[in-house]
Amino acid sequence: MQSLVEGAVVQALRDGGGEAVRLYVAACAERMAPLFMGLRANVPGRESDLDFYAESVRDLWYADRPLADAAERVRLLERFPELRAALLAEERRLQCSRNDTAPAFANSA
């Protein structure tokens, strides 16, 4: 069940268009920056990941500028081990929610 706040956020993102979505993503990514940076700062070989993360968050805030390399950034971010685990967990959650809401006859096949 969706909370009042979740509903308000969803509606604001729908009404606000691409700029609102981009700023929302920037805010979410920025909130995670201290955690990501703190956990990965001393991990050998992750220096370029830290720089890439910081640059990507910075560039998201410039909603008036196009992200010409957005697809490439997504591809690179999807390689982060932290995101692979999160993406798999989200895929499992979505699959379970689909199975829970499927009609009874759909599960009997």
C-alpha positions as CSV (number, residue, x, y, z in Angstrom):
1,M,0.0,0.0,0.0
2,Q,1.3,3.4,-1.0
3,S,1.8,6.0,1.7
4,L,0.5,9.6,1.3
5,V,4.1,10.9,0.9
6,E,4.9,8.2,-1.8
7,G,1.8,9.2,-3.6
8,A,2.7,12.9,-3.4
9,V,6.2,12.2,-4.7
10,V,5.0,10.1,-7.6
11,Q,2.4,12.7,-8.6
12,A,5.0,15.5,-8.4
13,L,7.4,13.6,-10.6
14,R,4.7,12.9,-13.1
15,D,3.6,16.5,-13.2
16,G,7.1,18.0,-13.1
17,G,8.4,16.2,-16.2
18,G,12.0,15.4,-17.0
19,E,13.6,18.2,-15.0
20,A,11.8,17.2,-11.8
21,V,12.8,13.5,-12.3
22,R,16.4,14.5,-12.8
23,L,16.5,16.7,-9.8
24,Y,14.9,14.0,-7.7
25,V,17.5,11.5,-8.9
26,A,20.3,14.0,-8.1
27,A,19.0,14.5,-4.6
28,C,18.8,10.7,-4.0
29,A,22.3,10.1,-5.4
30,E,23.7,13.0,-3.4
31,R,22.3,11.6,-0.2
32,M,24.1,8.3,-0.8
33,A,27.4,10.0,-1.7
34,P,28.8,10.1,1.9
35,L,28.0,6.4,2.3
36,F,29.5,5.3,-1.0
37,M,32.5,7.6,-0.7
38,G,33.1,6.6,2.9
39,L,33.0,2.9,2.2
40,R,35.0,3.0,-1.0
41,A,37.6,5.7,-0.3
42,N,40.4,3.3,0.8
43,V,39.6,0.4,-1.6
44,P,42.4,0.0,-4.1
45,G,41.4,0.4,-7.7
46,R,38.1,2.3,-6.9
47,E,39.6,5.8,-7.2
48,S,38.1,6.3,-10.7
49,D,34.7,5.0,-9.5
50,L,34.7,7.7,-6.7
51,D,35.5,10.4,-9.2
52,F,32.9,9.1,-11.7
53,Y,30.3,9.0,-9.0
54,A,31.0,12.6,-7.8
55,E,31.0,13.9,-11.3
56,S,27.8,12.2,-12.2
57,V,26.0,13.5,-9.1
58,R,27.3,17.0,-9.9
59,D,26.2,16.9,-13.5
60,L,22.7,15.7,-12.5
61,W,22.0,18.9,-10.7
62,Y,22.5,20.9,-14.0
63,A,19.0,20.0,-15.1
64,D,19.1,22.7,-17.8
65,R,22.0,20.9,-19.5
66,P,21.6,17.7,-21.5
67,L,23.4,14.6,-20.3
68,A,24.8,13.7,-23.7
69,D,26.6,10.6,-22.2
70,A,23.7,9.4,-20.0
71,A,23.5,5.9,-21.6
72,E,27.3,5.4,-21.1
73,R,27.1,6.6,-17.5
74,V,24.3,4.1,-16.8
75,R,26.4,1.4,-18.4
76,L,29.4,2.3,-16.2
77,L,27.3,2.6,-13.0
78,E,25.7,-0.8,-13.6
79,R,29.2,-2.3,-13.4
80,F,29.6,-1.1,-9.8
81,P,29.4,-4.2,-7.6
82,E,27.2,-2.3,-5.1
83,L,24.6,-1.6,-7.8
84,R,24.7,-5.1,-9.3
85,A,23.6,-6.5,-6.0
86,A,20.9,-3.8,-5.6
87,L,19.7,-4.3,-9.1
88,L,19.4,-8.1,-8.6
89,A,17.5,-7.6,-5.3
90,E,15.1,-5.1,-7.0
91,E,14.5,-7.5,-9.9
92,R,13.7,-10.3,-7.4
93,R,11.3,-8.0,-5.5
94,L,9.6,-7.0,-8.7
95,Q,9.3,-10.7,-9.8
96,C,7.8,-11.6,-6.5
97,S,5.3,-8.7,-6.6
98,R,4.2,-9.8,-10.1
99,N,3.7,-13.3,-8.9
100,D,1.7,-12.1,-5.9
101,T,-0.6,-10.0,-8.1
102,A,-1.0,-12.5,-11.0
103,P,-4.4,-14.1,-11.4
104,A,-4.6,-17.6,-9.8
105,F,-5.0,-19.3,-13.2
106,A,-1.7,-17.7,-14.4
107,N,0.2,-19.6,-11.8
108,S,-1.4,-22.9,-12.7
109,A,0.1,-23.2,-16.2
